[in-house]
Amino acid sequence: MKTARSEALFERAQSIIPGGVNSPVRAFRGVGGAPRFIVRGEGSRVYDADGNEYIDYVCSWGPLLLGHRPPQVIAALREILEEGTSFGAPTEREVLLAELISQTVPSMEMVRLVNSGTEATMSALRLARGFTGRDLTIKFEGCYHGHVDSLLVKAGSGMATLGIADAAGVPPAFAETTIALPFNSIAAVEAAFKTHGDKIASVIVEPVVGNMGCVPPSPGFLEALRDLTARHGTLLIFDEVMTGFRLALGGAQARFGIKPDLTTLGKIIGGGLPIAAYGGRKDIMRKVAPLGAVYQAGTLSGNPLAVAAGLATLCHLTAHPEIYDLLETRSAQLALLKTMTPPGVTINRAGSMFTLFFSSDPVTDWESAKRCDTARFAKFFHFLLERGIYIAPSQFEAGFVSAAHSEKDISATVDAAREFFKAGG
Ligand SMILES: *Cc1c(COP(=O)(O)O)cnc(C)c1O
């Protein structure tokens, strides 16, 4: 496989952009080699600067539930380009998008649009503090909620891949407002509430974790969070930036039947353009400026292009809920790999999110995710990449199946993975 052009571009990029990338997870750090510079995407495929074609399971790290360049989204973008790119004034489509989100995710009685998942979680945390008059936040080890200062404590995703335990530049006073607990441990949450009781403003959680690899909640864990937070006047925040509109139309909260106080969305709701949202109970959301004193703003918030792409995506999904059955079928086909692998391999999956861990033990939290053989994962990654299959270069990330992946795409992927194991990898 030729990579000369990607390598040359990476050289240039590294001298002008830190690490040559605009987000650390793209850098292939830890697995070596130049990241592939992508020139085009179509359906389930991406194409790099050297002309190589890949079946793409990164899907822009989650947003592309419908694959690359779905016709509905492209048409909506063409239409909006005739009208303008940004007004800094309200538009009808923002109302439509907020209404559609609220109808599909009923716990989000009011919705505020922002530009990134990071902004959404940062704002939700601030709102929870403003609403409760308390300062502390409980998060879970290995969950990633964007690069919010106080949430870069034992965070997953790129922090986990690079082995950064404590992010530099975060004042200790910020980090001290965060209590990081093991995911899936009800006992740890109970103990934290016993000690800190009425000082905890919010509990923020990825209801199905994607950012230490895919780790689903144990039965009863989310229910216990709902129960404990309600009893202590603490707000429960579901960070559904990854799971929203992926695990079900109504996200993980619909799948598990739990109603959080606040929810953050991102990724899929922008259809591949930068948008995110936070929302929840009306009495809480009414504290946001200009109604209340919790300040949050954005020059490009509700950007017409991003709103149009998001609206086209969500309209298509709500009109075609059978897409979720298709995603389940394809993802189950991929997870069949589990029955064909030698010992020492664990596959976690929730809907169209999955991770293959090199571990004989179940992966249920940050400690068990960290114990996996990441060197072997790196070999697996390169083996697949060389065969035109593009998965995230780190085990601390989820893979994504999109509606554009065909049965043939999946069987080609399963075959390539089996080849790796047959070759003793
Ligand atoms: C991706 C992600 C974020 C951060 O979103 P950005 O748009 O990258 O800032 C936050 N929370 C979760 C669960 C995510 O997966």
The ligand as an SDF file (V2000), in Angstrom:
LIG
                    3D

 15 15  0  0  0  0  0  0  0  0999 V2000
  -16.9710   13.2520   21.3880 C   0  0  0  0  0  0  0  0  0  0  0  0
  -17.4810   13.3700   22.7650 C   0  0  0  0  0  0  0  0  0  0  0  0
  -17.4750   14.5930   23.4610 C   0  0  0  0  0  0  0  0  0  0  0  0
  -16.7840   15.8180   22.9340 C   0  0  0  0  0  0  0  0  0  0  0  0
  -17.3640   16.3290   21.7840 O   0  0  0  0  0  0  0  0  0  0  0  0
  -16.4980   17.3210   20.8590 P   0  0  0  0  0  0  0  0  0  0  0  0
  -17.4640   17.7390   19.8060 O   0  0  0  0  0  0  0  0  0  0  0  0
  -15.3380   16.5240   20.3600 O   0  0  0  0  0  0  0  0  0  0  0  0
  -16.0760   18.4590   21.7320 O   0  0  0  0  0  0  0  0  0  0  0  0
  -18.0950   14.6390   24.6810 C   0  0  0  0  0  0  0  0  0  0  0  0
  -18.6860   13.5650   25.2120 N   0  0  0  0  0  0  0  0  0  0  0  0
  -18.6990   12.3860   24.5990 C   0  0  0  0  0  0  0  0  0  0  0  0
  -19.3860   11.2330   25.2340 C   0  0  0  0  0  0  0  0  0  0  0  0
  -18.0910   12.2390   23.3520 C   0  0  0  0  0  0  0  0  0  0  0  0
  -18.0760   11.0420   22.7530 O   0  0  0  0  0  0  0  0  0  0  0  0
  1  2  1  0
  2  3  1  0
  2 14  2  0
  3  4  1  0
  3 10  2  0
  4  5  1  0
  5  6  1  0
  6  7  2  0
  6  8  1  0
  6  9  1  0
 10 11  1  0
 11 12  2  0
 12 13  1  0
 12 14  1  0
 14 15  1  0
M  END
$$$$
